[in-house]
């Protein structure tokens, strides 16, 4: 058995395919889905997601907020931004991280800079793990 996975961002359908397991981080913590999982809807945080494919390989990606829903072995992920490890521009992510750190050094309460730092860190984490 497998789960049909559909990953959608505002720009495009990022991925469709079969998986034996999917792990994402919601605002309540990390959760894994396997075939037969009970219906579930959750809010995604900014974190790494892992898709374990039926051929035994794994795809890592950076998800930046959104929603996940699973029912009847069909999982839909709607994410503001979704980037597979191979698609991440490491230099751009490092530059974004530096800008966010500088903004936080100037204003430790800058919520936008803190969010940008988190996004950059997740991109770098996913890219490094590939």
MODELLER restraints for C-alpha pairs under 7 A, 6 or more apart:
rsr = mdl.restraints
at = mdl.atoms
rsr.add(forms.Gaussian(group=physical.xy_distance, feature=features.Distance(at['CA:1:A'], at['CA:35:A']), mean=6.17, stdev=0.5))
rsr.add(forms.Gaussian(group=physical.xy_distance, feature=features.Distance(at['CA:2:A'], at['CA:18:A']), mean=6.04, stdev=0.5))
rsr.add(forms.Gaussian(group=physical.xy_distance, feature=features.Distance(at['CA:2:A'], at['CA:19:A']), mean=5.47, stdev=0.5))
rsr.add(forms.Gaussian(group=physical.xy_distance, feature=features.Distance(at['CA:2:A'], at['CA:20:A']), mean=4.86, stdev=0.5))
rsr.add(forms.Gaussian(group=physical.xy_distance, feature=features.Distance(at['CA:2:A'], at['CA:35:A']), mean=5.44, stdev=0.5))
rsr.add(forms.Gaussian(group=physical.xy_distance, feature=features.Distance(at['CA:3:A'], at['CA:18:A']), mean=5.56, stdev=0.5))
rsr.add(forms.Gaussian(group=physical.xy_distance, feature=features.Distance(at['CA:3:A'], at['CA:19:A']), mean=5.16, stdev=0.5))
rsr.add(forms.Gaussian(group=physical.xy_distance, feature=features.Distance(at['CA:3:A'], at['CA:20:A']), mean=6.06, stdev=0.5))
rsr.add(forms.Gaussian(group=physical.xy_distance, feature=features.Distance(at['CA:3:A'], at['CA:34:A']), mean=6.82, stdev=0.5))
rsr.add(forms.Gaussian(group=physical.xy_distance, feature=features.Distance(at['CA:3:A'], at['CA:35:A']), mean=5.53, stdev=0.5))
rsr.add(forms.Gaussian(group=physical.xy_distance, feature=features.Distance(at['CA:3:A'], at['CA:73:A']), mean=4.68, stdev=0.5))
rsr.add(forms.Gaussian(group=physical.xy_distance, feature=features.Distance(at['CA:3:A'], at['CA:74:A']), mean=5.57, stdev=0.5))
rsr.add(forms.Gaussian(group=physical.xy_distance, feature=features.Distance(at['CA:3:A'], at['CA:75:A']), mean=6.77, stdev=0.5))
rsr.add(forms.Gaussian(group=physical.xy_distance, feature=features.Distance(at['CA:4:A'], at['CA:17:A']), mean=5.82, stdev=0.5))
rsr.add(forms.Gaussian(group=physical.xy_distance, feature=features.Distance(at['CA:4:A'], at['CA:18:A']), mean=4.71, stdev=0.5))
rsr.add(forms.Gaussian(group=physical.xy_distance, feature=features.Distance(at['CA:4:A'], at['CA:19:A']), mean=6.45, stdev=0.5))
rsr.add(forms.Gaussian(group=physical.xy_distance, feature=features.Distance(at['CA:4:A'], at['CA:73:A']), mean=6.21, stdev=0.5))
rsr.add(forms.Gaussian(group=physical.xy_distance, feature=features.Distance(at['CA:4:A'], at['CA:74:A']), mean=4.69, stdev=0.5))
rsr.add(forms.Gaussian(group=physical.xy_distance, feature=features.Distance(at['CA:4:A'], at['CA:75:A']), mean=6.04, stdev=0.5))
rsr.add(forms.Gaussian(group=physical.xy_distance, feature=features.Distance(at['CA:5:A'], at['CA:16:A']), mean=5.46, stdev=0.5))
rsr.add(forms.Gaussian(group=physical.xy_distance, feature=features.Distance(at['CA:5:A'], at['CA:17:A']), mean=5.39, stdev=0.5))
rsr.add(forms.Gaussian(group=physical.xy_distance, feature=features.Distance(at['CA:5:A'], at['CA:18:A']), mean=5.93, stdev=0.5))
rsr.add(forms.Gaussian(group=physical.xy_distance, feature=features.Distance(at['CA:5:A'], at['CA:19:A']), mean=6.73, stdev=0.5))
rsr.add(forms.Gaussian(group=physical.xy_distance, feature=features.Distance(at['CA:5:A'], at['CA:74:A']), mean=6.11, stdev=0.5))
rsr.add(forms.Gaussian(group=physical.xy_distance, feature=features.Distance(at['CA:5:A'], at['CA:75:A']), mean=4.87, stdev=0.5))
rsr.add(forms.Gaussian(group=physical.xy_distance, feature=features.Distance(at['CA:5:A'], at['CA:76:A']), mean=6.03, stdev=0.5))
rsr.add(forms.Gaussian(group=physical.xy_distance, feature=features.Distance(at['CA:6:A'], at['CA:15:A']), mean=5.83, stdev=0.5))
rsr.add(forms.Gaussian(group=physical.xy_distance, feature=features.Distance(at['CA:6:A'], at['CA:16:A']), mean=4.51, stdev=0.5))
rsr.add(forms.Gaussian(group=physical.xy_distance, feature=features.Distance(at['CA:6:A'], at['CA:17:A']), mean=6.85, stdev=0.5))
rsr.add(forms.Gaussian(group=physical.xy_distance, feature=features.Distance(at['CA:6:A'], at['CA:75:A']), mean=6.22, stdev=0.5))
rsr.add(forms.Gaussian(group=physical.xy_distance, feature=features.Distance(at['CA:6:A'], at['CA:76:A']), mean=4.84, stdev=0.5))
rsr.add(forms.Gaussian(group=physical.xy_distance, feature=features.Distance(at['CA:6:A'], at['CA:77:A']), mean=6.23, stdev=0.5))
rsr.add(forms.Gaussian(group=physical.xy_distance, feature=features.Distance(at['CA:7:A'], at['CA:13:A']), mean=6.14, stdev=0.5))
rsr.add(forms.Gaussian(group=physical.xy_distance, feature=features.Distance(at['CA:7:A'], at['CA:14:A']), mean=5.42, stdev=0.5))
rsr.add(forms.Gaussian(group=physical.xy_distance, feature=features.Distance(at['CA:7:A'], at['CA:15:A']), mean=5.04, stdev=0.5))
rsr.add(forms.Gaussian(group=physical.xy_distance, feature=features.Distance(at['CA:7:A'], at['CA:16:A']), mean=6.34, stdev=0.5))
rsr.add(forms.Gaussian(group=physical.xy_distance, feature=features.Distance(at['CA:7:A'], at['CA:76:A']), mean=5.95, stdev=0.5))
rsr.add(forms.Gaussian(group=physical.xy_distance, feature=features.Distance(at['CA:7:A'], at['CA:77:A']), mean=4.74, stdev=0.5))
rsr.add(forms.Gaussian(group=physical.xy_distance, feature=features.Distance(at['CA:7:A'], at['CA:78:A']), mean=6.19, stdev=0.5))
rsr.add(forms.Gaussian(group=physical.xy_distance, feature=features.Distance(at['CA:8:A'], at['CA:14:A']), mean=5.46, stdev=0.5))
rsr.add(forms.Gaussian(group=physical.xy_distance, feature=features.Distance(at['CA:8:A'], at['CA:77:A']), mean=6.10, stdev=0.5))
rsr.add(forms.Gaussian(group=physical.xy_distance, feature=features.Distance(at['CA:8:A'], at['CA:78:A']), mean=4.99, stdev=0.5))
rsr.add(forms.Gaussian(group=physical.xy_distance, feature=features.Distance(at['CA:8:A'], at['CA:79:A']), mean=6.31, stdev=0.5))
rsr.add(forms.Gaussian(group=physical.xy_distance, feature=features.Distance(at['CA:9:A'], at['CA:78:A']), mean=5.86, stdev=0.5))
rsr.add(forms.Gaussian(group=physical.xy_distance, feature=features.Distance(at['CA:9:A'], at['CA:79:A']), mean=5.06, stdev=0.5))
rsr.add(forms.Gaussian(group=physical.xy_distance, feature=features.Distance(at['CA:9:A'], at['CA:80:A']), mean=5.60, stdev=0.5))
rsr.add(forms.Gaussian(group=physical.xy_distance, feature=features.Distance(at['CA:9:A'], at['CA:81:A']), mean=5.83, stdev=0.5))
rsr.add(forms.Gaussian(group=physical.xy_distance, feature=features.Distance(at['CA:9:A'], at['CA:82:A']), mean=6.52, stdev=0.5))
rsr.add(forms.Gaussian(group=physical.xy_distance, feature=features.Distance(at['CA:10:A'], at['CA:80:A']), mean=6.42, stdev=0.5))
rsr.add(forms.Gaussian(group=physical.xy_distance, feature=features.Distance(at['CA:18:A'], at['CA:53:A']), mean=6.40, stdev=0.5))
rsr.add(forms.Gaussian(group=physical.xy_distance, feature=features.Distance(at['CA:18:A'], at['CA:54:A']), mean=6.48, stdev=0.5))
rsr.add(forms.Gaussian(group=physical.xy_distance, feature=features.Distance(at['CA:19:A'], at['CA:51:A']), mean=6.52, stdev=0.5))
rsr.add(forms.Gaussian(group=physical.xy_distance, feature=features.Distance(at['CA:19:A'], at['CA:52:A']), mean=5.61, stdev=0.5))
rsr.add(forms.Gaussian(group=physical.xy_distance, feature=features.Distance(at['CA:19:A'], at['CA:53:A']), mean=4.23, stdev=0.5))
rsr.add(forms.Gaussian(group=physical.xy_distance, feature=features.Distance(at['CA:19:A'], at['CA:54:A']), mean=5.18, stdev=0.5))
rsr.add(forms.Gaussian(group=physical.xy_distance, feature=features.Distance(at['CA:20:A'], at['CA:34:A']), mean=6.07, stdev=0.5))
rsr.add(forms.Gaussian(group=physical.xy_distance, feature=features.Distance(at['CA:20:A'], at['CA:35:A']), mean=6.87, stdev=0.5))
rsr.add(forms.Gaussian(group=physical.xy_distance, feature=features.Distance(at['CA:20:A'], at['CA:52:A']), mean=5.80, stdev=0.5))
rsr.add(forms.Gaussian(group=physical.xy_distance, feature=features.Distance(at['CA:20:A'], at['CA:53:A']), mean=5.67, stdev=0.5))
rsr.add(forms.Gaussian(group=physical.xy_distance, feature=features.Distance(at['CA:20:A'], at['CA:54:A']), mean=5.30, stdev=0.5))
rsr.add(forms.Gaussian(group=physical.xy_distance, feature=features.Distance(at['CA:21:A'], at['CA:32:A']), mean=6.88, stdev=0.5))
rsr.add(forms.Gaussian(group=physical.xy_distance, feature=features.Distance(at['CA:21:A'], at['CA:33:A']), mean=5.54, stdev=0.5))
rsr.add(forms.Gaussian(group=physical.xy_distance, feature=features.Distance(at['CA:21:A'], at['CA:34:A']), mean=4.75, stdev=0.5))
rsr.add(forms.Gaussian(group=physical.xy_distance, feature=features.Distance(at['CA:21:A'], at['CA:51:A']), mean=6.19, stdev=0.5))
rsr.add(forms.Gaussian(group=physical.xy_distance, feature=features.Distance(at['CA:21:A'], at['CA:52:A']), mean=5.09, stdev=0.5))
rsr.add(forms.Gaussian(group=physical.xy_distance, feature=features.Distance(at['CA:22:A'], at['CA:32:A']), mean=5.55, stdev=0.5))
rsr.add(forms.Gaussian(group=physical.xy_distance, feature=features.Distance(at['CA:22:A'], at['CA:33:A']), mean=5.16, stdev=0.5))
rsr.add(forms.Gaussian(group=physical.xy_distance, feature=features.Distance(at['CA:22:A'], at['CA:34:A']), mean=6.81, stdev=0.5))
rsr.add(forms.Gaussian(group=physical.xy_distance, feature=features.Distance(at['CA:22:A'], at['CA:50:A']), mean=5.82, stdev=0.5))
rsr.add(forms.Gaussian(group=physical.xy_distance, feature=features.Distance(at['CA:22:A'], at['CA:51:A']), mean=4.61, stdev=0.5))
rsr.add(forms.Gaussian(group=physical.xy_distance, feature=features.Distance(at['CA:22:A'], at['CA:52:A']), mean=6.07, stdev=0.5))
rsr.add(forms.Gaussian(group=physical.xy_distance, feature=features.Distance(at['CA:23:A'], at['CA:30:A']), mean=6.98, stdev=0.5))
rsr.add(forms.Gaussian(group=physical.xy_distance, feature=features.Distance(at['CA:23:A'], at['CA:31:A']), mean=5.68, stdev=0.5))
rsr.add(forms.Gaussian(group=physical.xy_distance, feature=features.Distance(at['CA:23:A'], at['CA:32:A']), mean=4.22, stdev=0.5))
rsr.add(forms.Gaussian(group=physical.xy_distance, feature=features.Distance(at['CA:23:A'], at['CA:33:A']), mean=6.33, stdev=0.5))
rsr.add(forms.Gaussian(group=physical.xy_distance, feature=features.Distance(at['CA:23:A'], at['CA:49:A']), mean=5.63, stdev=0.5))
rsr.add(forms.Gaussian(group=physical.xy_distance, feature=features.Distance(at['CA:23:A'], at['CA:50:A']), mean=5.19, stdev=0.5))
rsr.add(forms.Gaussian(group=physical.xy_distance, feature=features.Distance(at['CA:23:A'], at['CA:51:A']), mean=6.53, stdev=0.5))
rsr.add(forms.Gaussian(group=physical.xy_distance, feature=features.Distance(at['CA:24:A'], at['CA:30:A']), mean=5.69, stdev=0.5))
rsr.add(forms.Gaussian(group=physical.xy_distance, feature=features.Distance(at['CA:24:A'], at['CA:31:A']), mean=5.68, stdev=0.5))
rsr.add(forms.Gaussian(group=physical.xy_distance, feature=features.Distance(at['CA:24:A'], at['CA:32:A']), mean=6.53, stdev=0.5))
rsr.add(forms.Gaussian(group=physical.xy_distance, feature=features.Distance(at['CA:24:A'], at['CA:48:A']), mean=6.90, stdev=0.5))
rsr.add(forms.Gaussian(group=physical.xy_distance, feature=features.Distance(at['CA:24:A'], at['CA:49:A']), mean=4.62, stdev=0.5))
rsr.add(forms.Gaussian(group=physical.xy_distance, feature=features.Distance(at['CA:24:A'], at['CA:50:A']), mean=6.72, stdev=0.5))
rsr.add(forms.Gaussian(group=physical.xy_distance, feature=features.Distance(at['CA:25:A'], at['CA:31:A']), mean=6.13, stdev=0.5))
rsr.add(forms.Gaussian(group=physical.xy_distance, feature=features.Distance(at['CA:25:A'], at['CA:44:A']), mean=6.00, stdev=0.5))
rsr.add(forms.Gaussian(group=physical.xy_distance, feature=features.Distance(at['CA:25:A'], at['CA:45:A']), mean=6.06, stdev=0.5))
rsr.add(forms.Gaussian(group=physical.xy_distance, feature=features.Distance(at['CA:25:A'], at['CA:47:A']), mean=6.15, stdev=0.5))
rsr.add(forms.Gaussian(group=physical.xy_distance, feature=features.Distance(at['CA:25:A'], at['CA:49:A']), mean=6.93, stdev=0.5))
rsr.add(forms.Gaussian(group=physical.xy_distance, feature=features.Distance(at['CA:26:A'], at['CA:42:A']), mean=6.18, stdev=0.5))
rsr.add(forms.Gaussian(group=physical.xy_distance, feature=features.Distance(at['CA:26:A'], at['CA:43:A']), mean=5.35, stdev=0.5))
rsr.add(forms.Gaussian(group=physical.xy_distance, feature=features.Distance(at['CA:26:A'], at['CA:44:A']), mean=4.15, stdev=0.5))
rsr.add(forms.Gaussian(group=physical.xy_distance, feature=features.Distance(at['CA:26:A'], at['CA:45:A']), mean=5.22, stdev=0.5))
rsr.add(forms.Gaussian(group=physical.xy_distance, feature=features.Distance(at['CA:27:A'], at['CA:43:A']), mean=5.93, stdev=0.5))
rsr.add(forms.Gaussian(group=physical.xy_distance, feature=features.Distance(at['CA:27:A'], at['CA:44:A']), mean=5.82, stdev=0.5))
rsr.add(forms.Gaussian(group=physical.xy_distance, feature=features.Distance(at['CA:27:A'], at['CA:45:A']), mean=5.26, stdev=0.5))
rsr.add(forms.Gaussian(group=physical.xy_distance, feature=features.Distance(at['CA:35:A'], at['CA:73:A']), mean=5.52, stdev=0.5))
rsr.add(forms.Gaussian(group=physical.xy_distance, feature=features.Distance(at['CA:36:A'], at['CA:73:A']), mean=6.12, stdev=0.5))
rsr.add(forms.Gaussian(group=physical.xy_distance, feature=features.Distance(at['CA:38:A'], at['CA:71:A']), mean=6.68, stdev=0.5))
rsr.add(forms.Gaussian(group=physical.xy_distance, feature=features.Distance(at['CA:39:A'], at['CA:70:A']), mean=5.34, stdev=0.5))
rsr.add(forms.Gaussian(group=physical.xy_distance, feature=features.Distance(at['CA:39:A'], at['CA:71:A']), mean=4.47, stdev=0.5))
rsr.add(forms.Gaussian(group=physical.xy_distance, feature=features.Distance(at['CA:40:A'], at['CA:69:A']), mean=5.56, stdev=0.5))
rsr.add(forms.Gaussian(group=physical.xy_distance, feature=features.Distance(at['CA:40:A'], at['CA:70:A']), mean=5.33, stdev=0.5))
rsr.add(forms.Gaussian(group=physical.xy_distance, feature=features.Distance(at['CA:40:A'], at['CA:71:A']), mean=6.82, stdev=0.5))
rsr.add(forms.Gaussian(group=physical.xy_distance, feature=features.Distance(at['CA:41:A'], at['CA:68:A']), mean=5.65, stdev=0.5))
rsr.add(forms.Gaussian(group=physical.xy_distance, feature=features.Distance(at['CA:41:A'], at['CA:69:A']), mean=4.37, stdev=0.5))
rsr.add(forms.Gaussian(group=physical.xy_distance, feature=features.Distance(at['CA:41:A'], at['CA:70:A']), mean=6.66, stdev=0.5))
rsr.add(forms.Gaussian(group=physical.xy_distance, feature=features.Distance(at['CA:42:A'], at['CA:67:A']), mean=5.68, stdev=0.5))
rsr.add(forms.Gaussian(group=physical.xy_distance, feature=features.Distance(at['CA:42:A'], at['CA:68:A']), mean=5.29, stdev=0.5))
rsr.add(forms.Gaussian(group=physical.xy_distance, feature=features.Distance(at['CA:42:A'], at['CA:69:A']), mean=6.55, stdev=0.5))
rsr.add(forms.Gaussian(group=physical.xy_distance, feature=features.Distance(at['CA:43:A'], at['CA:66:A']), mean=5.94, stdev=0.5))
rsr.add(forms.Gaussian(group=physical.xy_distance, feature=features.Distance(at['CA:43:A'], at['CA:67:A']), mean=4.60, stdev=0.5))
rsr.add(forms.Gaussian(group=physical.xy_distance, feature=features.Distance(at['CA:43:A'], at['CA:68:A']), mean=6.47, stdev=0.5))
rsr.add(forms.Gaussian(group=physical.xy_distance, feature=features.Distance(at['CA:44:A'], at['CA:65:A']), mean=4.83, stdev=0.5))
rsr.add(forms.Gaussian(group=physical.xy_distance, feature=features.Distance(at['CA:44:A'], at['CA:66:A']), mean=4.95, stdev=0.5))
rsr.add(forms.Gaussian(group=physical.xy_distance, feature=features.Distance(at['CA:44:A'], at['CA:67:A']), mean=5.23, stdev=0.5))
rsr.add(forms.Gaussian(group=physical.xy_distance, feature=features.Distance(at['CA:44:A'], at['CA:68:A']), mean=6.71, stdev=0.5))
rsr.add(forms.Gaussian(group=physical.xy_distance, feature=features.Distance(at['CA:45:A'], at['CA:64:A']), mean=6.37, stdev=0.5))
rsr.add(forms.Gaussian(group=physical.xy_distance, feature=features.Distance(at['CA:45:A'], at['CA:65:A']), mean=4.70, stdev=0.5))
rsr.add(forms.Gaussian(group=physical.xy_distance, feature=features.Distance(at['CA:46:A'], at['CA:63:A']), mean=5.69, stdev=0.5))
rsr.add(forms.Gaussian(group=physical.xy_distance, feature=features.Distance(at['CA:46:A'], at['CA:64:A']), mean=4.36, stdev=0.5))
rsr.add(forms.Gaussian(group=physical.xy_distance, feature=features.Distance(at['CA:46:A'], at['CA:65:A']), mean=5.33, stdev=0.5))
rsr.add(forms.Gaussian(group=physical.xy_distance, feature=features.Distance(at['CA:46:A'], at['CA:119:A']), mean=6.42, stdev=0.5))
rsr.add(forms.Gaussian(group=physical.xy_distance, feature=features.Distance(at['CA:47:A'], at['CA:62:A']), mean=5.93, stdev=0.5))
rsr.add(forms.Gaussian(group=physical.xy_distance, feature=features.Distance(at['CA:47:A'], at['CA:63:A']), mean=5.62, stdev=0.5))
rsr.add(forms.Gaussian(group=physical.xy_distance, feature=features.Distance(at['CA:47:A'], at['CA:64:A']), mean=6.68, stdev=0.5))
rsr.add(forms.Gaussian(group=physical.xy_distance, feature=features.Distance(at['CA:47:A'], at['CA:122:A']), mean=5.78, stdev=0.5))
rsr.add(forms.Gaussian(group=physical.xy_distance, feature=features.Distance(at['CA:48:A'], at['CA:60:A']), mean=6.85, stdev=0.5))
rsr.add(forms.Gaussian(group=physical.xy_distance, feature=features.Distance(at['CA:48:A'], at['CA:61:A']), mean=5.65, stdev=0.5))
rsr.add(forms.Gaussian(group=physical.xy_distance, feature=features.Distance(at['CA:48:A'], at['CA:62:A']), mean=4.68, stdev=0.5))
rsr.add(forms.Gaussian(group=physical.xy_distance, feature=features.Distance(at['CA:48:A'], at['CA:63:A']), mean=6.08, stdev=0.5))
rsr.add(forms.Gaussian(group=physical.xy_distance, feature=features.Distance(at['CA:48:A'], at['CA:122:A']), mean=6.36, stdev=0.5))
rsr.add(forms.Gaussian(group=physical.xy_distance, feature=features.Distance(at['CA:48:A'], at['CA:126:A']), mean=6.38, stdev=0.5))
rsr.add(forms.Gaussian(group=physical.xy_distance, feature=features.Distance(at['CA:49:A'], at['CA:60:A']), mean=5.83, stdev=0.5))
rsr.add(forms.Gaussian(group=physical.xy_distance, feature=features.Distance(at['CA:49:A'], at['CA:61:A']), mean=5.34, stdev=0.5))
rsr.add(forms.Gaussian(group=physical.xy_distance, feature=features.Distance(at['CA:49:A'], at['CA:62:A']), mean=6.26, stdev=0.5))
rsr.add(forms.Gaussian(group=physical.xy_distance, feature=features.Distance(at['CA:49:A'], at['CA:63:A']), mean=6.67, stdev=0.5))
rsr.add(forms.Gaussian(group=physical.xy_distance, feature=features.Distance(at['CA:50:A'], at['CA:58:A']), mean=6.69, stdev=0.5))
rsr.add(forms.Gaussian(group=physical.xy_distance, feature=features.Distance(at['CA:50:A'], at['CA:59:A']), mean=5.72, stdev=0.5))
rsr.add(forms.Gaussian(group=physical.xy_distance, feature=features.Distance(at['CA:50:A'], at['CA:60:A']), mean=4.71, stdev=0.5))
rsr.add(forms.Gaussian(group=physical.xy_distance, feature=features.Distance(at['CA:50:A'], at['CA:61:A']), mean=6.52, stdev=0.5))
rsr.add(forms.Gaussian(group=physical.xy_distance, feature=features.Distance(at['CA:51:A'], at['CA:58:A']), mean=5.53, stdev=0.5))
rsr.add(forms.Gaussian(group=physical.xy_distance, feature=features.Distance(at['CA:51:A'], at['CA:59:A']), mean=5.11, stdev=0.5))
rsr.add(forms.Gaussian(group=physical.xy_distance, feature=features.Distance(at['CA:51:A'], at['CA:60:A']), mean=6.53, stdev=0.5))
rsr.add(forms.Gaussian(group=physical.xy_distance, feature=features.Distance(at['CA:52:A'], at['CA:58:A']), mean=4.44, stdev=0.5))
rsr.add(forms.Gaussian(group=physical.xy_distance, feature=features.Distance(at['CA:52:A'], at['CA:59:A']), mean=6.56, stdev=0.5))
rsr.add(forms.Gaussian(group=physical.xy_distance, feature=features.Distance(at['CA:60:A'], at['CA:84:A']), mean=5.91, stdev=0.5))
rsr.add(forms.Gaussian(group=physical.xy_distance, feature=features.Distance(at['CA:60:A'], at['CA:85:A']), mean=5.82, stdev=0.5))
rsr.add(forms.Gaussian(group=physical.xy_distance, feature=features.Distance(at['CA:60:A'], at['CA:126:A']), mean=6.36, stdev=0.5))
rsr.add(forms.Gaussian(group=physical.xy_distance, feature=features.Distance(at['CA:61:A'], at['CA:82:A']), mean=6.63, stdev=0.5))
rsr.add(forms.Gaussian(group=physical.xy_distance, feature=features.Distance(at['CA:61:A'], at['CA:83:A']), mean=5.27, stdev=0.5))
rsr.add(forms.Gaussian(group=physical.xy_distance, feature=features.Distance(at['CA:61:A'], at['CA:84:A']), mean=4.12, stdev=0.5))
rsr.add(forms.Gaussian(group=physical.xy_distance, feature=features.Distance(at['CA:61:A'], at['CA:85:A']), mean=5.47, stdev=0.5))
rsr.add(forms.Gaussian(group=physical.xy_distance, feature=features.Distance(at['CA:61:A'], at['CA:126:A']), mean=6.20, stdev=0.5))
rsr.add(forms.Gaussian(group=physical.xy_distance, feature=features.Distance(at['CA:62:A'], at['CA:82:A']), mean=5.61, stdev=0.5))
rsr.add(forms.Gaussian(group=physical.xy_distance, feature=features.Distance(at['CA:62:A'], at['CA:83:A']), mean=5.16, stdev=0.5))
rsr.add(forms.Gaussian(group=physical.xy_distance, feature=features.Distance(at['CA:62:A'], at['CA:84:A']), mean=6.41, stdev=0.5))
rsr.add(forms.Gaussian(group=physical.xy_distance, feature=features.Distance(at['CA:62:A'], at['CA:122:A']), mean=6.21, stdev=0.5))
rsr.add(forms.Gaussian(group=physical.xy_distance, feature=features.Distance(at['CA:62:A'], at['CA:123:A']), mean=5.76, stdev=0.5))
rsr.add(forms.Gaussian(group=physical.xy_distance, feature=features.Distance(at['CA:62:A'], at['CA:126:A']), mean=6.31, stdev=0.5))
rsr.add(forms.Gaussian(group=physical.xy_distance, feature=features.Distance(at['CA:63:A'], at['CA:79:A']), mean=6.42, stdev=0.5))
rsr.add(forms.Gaussian(group=physical.xy_distance, feature=features.Distance(at['CA:63:A'], at['CA:81:A']), mean=5.88, stdev=0.5))
rsr.add(forms.Gaussian(group=physical.xy_distance, feature=features.Distance(at['CA:63:A'], at['CA:82:A']), mean=4.69, stdev=0.5))
rsr.add(forms.Gaussian(group=physical.xy_distance, feature=features.Distance(at['CA:63:A'], at['CA:83:A']), mean=6.77, stdev=0.5))
rsr.add(forms.Gaussian(group=physical.xy_distance, feature=features.Distance(at['CA:64:A'], at['CA:79:A']), mean=6.27, stdev=0.5))
rsr.add(forms.Gaussian(group=physical.xy_distance, feature=features.Distance(at['CA:64:A'], at['CA:80:A']), mean=5.75, stdev=0.5))
rsr.add(forms.Gaussian(group=physical.xy_distance, feature=features.Distance(at['CA:64:A'], at['CA:81:A']), mean=5.17, stdev=0.5))
rsr.add(forms.Gaussian(group=physical.xy_distance, feature=features.Distance(at['CA:64:A'], at['CA:82:A']), mean=6.52, stdev=0.5))
rsr.add(forms.Gaussian(group=physical.xy_distance, feature=features.Distance(at['CA:64:A'], at['CA:119:A']), mean=6.89, stdev=0.5))
rsr.add(forms.Gaussian(group=physical.xy_distance, feature=features.Distance(at['CA:65:A'], at['CA:79:A']), mean=5.65, stdev=0.5))
rsr.add(forms.Gaussian(group=physical.xy_distance, feature=features.Distance(at['CA:65:A'], at['CA:80:A']), mean=5.81, stdev=0.5))
rsr.add(forms.Gaussian(group=physical.xy_distance, feature=features.Distance(at['CA:66:A'], at['CA:78:A']), mean=5.36, stdev=0.5))
rsr.add(forms.Gaussian(group=physical.xy_distance, feature=features.Distance(at['CA:66:A'], at['CA:79:A']), mean=4.12, stdev=0.5))
rsr.add(forms.Gaussian(group=physical.xy_distance, feature=features.Distance(at['CA:66:A'], at['CA:80:A']), mean=5.79, stdev=0.5))
rsr.add(forms.Gaussian(group=physical.xy_distance, feature=features.Distance(at['CA:67:A'], at['CA:77:A']), mean=5.79, stdev=0.5))
rsr.add(forms.Gaussian(group=physical.xy_distance, feature=features.Distance(at['CA:67:A'], at['CA:78:A']), mean=5.17, stdev=0.5))
rsr.add(forms.Gaussian(group=physical.xy_distance, feature=features.Distance(at['CA:67:A'], at['CA:79:A']), mean=6.36, stdev=0.5))
rsr.add(forms.Gaussian(group=physical.xy_distance, feature=features.Distance(at['CA:68:A'], at['CA:76:A']), mean=5.78, stdev=0.5))
rsr.add(forms.Gaussian(group=physical.xy_distance, feature=features.Distance(at['CA:68:A'], at['CA:77:A']), mean=4.47, stdev=0.5))
rsr.add(forms.Gaussian(group=physical.xy_distance, feature=features.Distance(at['CA:68:A'], at['CA:78:A']), mean=6.38, stdev=0.5))
rsr.add(forms.Gaussian(group=physical.xy_distance, feature=features.Distance(at['CA:69:A'], at['CA:75:A']), mean=5.59, stdev=0.5))
rsr.add(forms.Gaussian(group=physical.xy_distance, feature=features.Distance(at['CA:69:A'], at['CA:76:A']), mean=5.30, stdev=0.5))
rsr.add(forms.Gaussian(group=physical.xy_distance, feature=features.Distance(at['CA:69:A'], at['CA:77:A']), mean=6.51, stdev=0.5))
rsr.add(forms.Gaussian(group=physical.xy_distance, feature=features.Distance(at['CA:70:A'], at['CA:76:A']), mean=6.42, stdev=0.5))
rsr.add(forms.Gaussian(group=physical.xy_distance, feature=features.Distance(at['CA:85:A'], at['CA:126:A']), mean=5.52, stdev=0.5))
rsr.add(forms.Gaussian(group=physical.xy_distance, feature=features.Distance(at['CA:85:A'], at['CA:127:A']), mean=4.67, stdev=0.5))
rsr.add(forms.Gaussian(group=physical.xy_distance, feature=features.Distance(at['CA:85:A'], at['CA:130:A']), mean=6.01, stdev=0.5))
rsr.add(forms.Gaussian(group=physical.xy_distance, feature=features.Distance(at['CA:86:A'], at['CA:127:A']), mean=6.89, stdev=0.5))
rsr.add(forms.Gaussian(group=physical.xy_distance, feature=features.Distance(at['CA:88:A'], at['CA:123:A']), mean=6.68, stdev=0.5))
rsr.add(forms.Gaussian(group=physical.xy_distance, feature=features.Distance(at['CA:88:A'], at['CA:127:A']), mean=6.37, stdev=0.5))
rsr.add(forms.Gaussian(group=physical.xy_distance, feature=features.Distance(at['CA:90:A'], at['CA:124:A']), mean=6.44, stdev=0.5))
rsr.add(forms.Gaussian(group=physical.xy_distance, feature=features.Distance(at['CA:93:A'], at['CA:120:A']), mean=5.19, stdev=0.5))
rsr.add(forms.Gaussian(group=physical.xy_distance, feature=features.Distance(at['CA:93:A'], at['CA:123:A']), mean=6.56, stdev=0.5))
rsr.add(forms.Gaussian(group=physical.xy_distance, feature=features.Distance(at['CA:93:A'], at['CA:124:A']), mean=6.52, stdev=0.5))
rsr.add(forms.Gaussian(group=physical.xy_distance, feature=features.Distance(at['CA:94:A'], at['CA:120:A']), mean=6.96, stdev=0.5))
rsr.add(forms.Gaussian(group=physical.xy_distance, feature=features.Distance(at['CA:96:A'], at['CA:120:A']), mean=6.18, stdev=0.5))
rsr.add(forms.Gaussian(group=physical.xy_distance, feature=features.Distance(at['CA:97:A'], at['CA:117:A']), mean=5.31, stdev=0.5))
rsr.add(forms.Gaussian(group=physical.xy_distance, feature=features.Distance(at['CA:97:A'], at['CA:120:A']), mean=5.33, stdev=0.5))
rsr.add(forms.Gaussian(group=physical.xy_distance, feature=features.Distance(at['CA:97:A'], at['CA:121:A']), mean=6.98, stdev=0.5))
rsr.add(forms.Gaussian(group=physical.xy_distance, feature=features.Distance(at['CA:100:A'], at['CA:113:A']), mean=4.81, stdev=0.5))
rsr.add(forms.Gaussian(group=physical.xy_distance, feature=features.Distance(at['CA:100:A'], at['CA:114:A']), mean=6.75, stdev=0.5))
rsr.add(forms.Gaussian(group=physical.xy_distance, feature=features.Distance(at['CA:100:A'], at['CA:116:A']), mean=5.94, stdev=0.5))
rsr.add(forms.Gaussian(group=physical.xy_distance, feature=features.Distance(at['CA:100:A'], at['CA:117:A']), mean=5.25, stdev=0.5))
rsr.add(forms.Gaussian(group=physical.xy_distance, feature=features.Distance(at['CA:101:A'], at['CA:117:A']), mean=6.84, stdev=0.5))
rsr.add(forms.Gaussian(group=physical.xy_distance, feature=features.Distance(at['CA:103:A'], at['CA:113:A']), mean=6.01, stdev=0.5))
rsr.add(forms.Gaussian(group=physical.xy_distance, feature=features.Distance(at['CA:104:A'], at['CA:110:A']), mean=6.09, stdev=0.5))
rsr.add(forms.Gaussian(group=physical.xy_distance, feature=features.Distance(at['CA:104:A'], at['CA:113:A']), mean=6.08, stdev=0.5))
rsr.add(forms.Gaussian(group=physical.xy_distance, feature=features.Distance(at['CA:104:A'], at['CA:114:A']), mean=6.91, stdev=0.5))
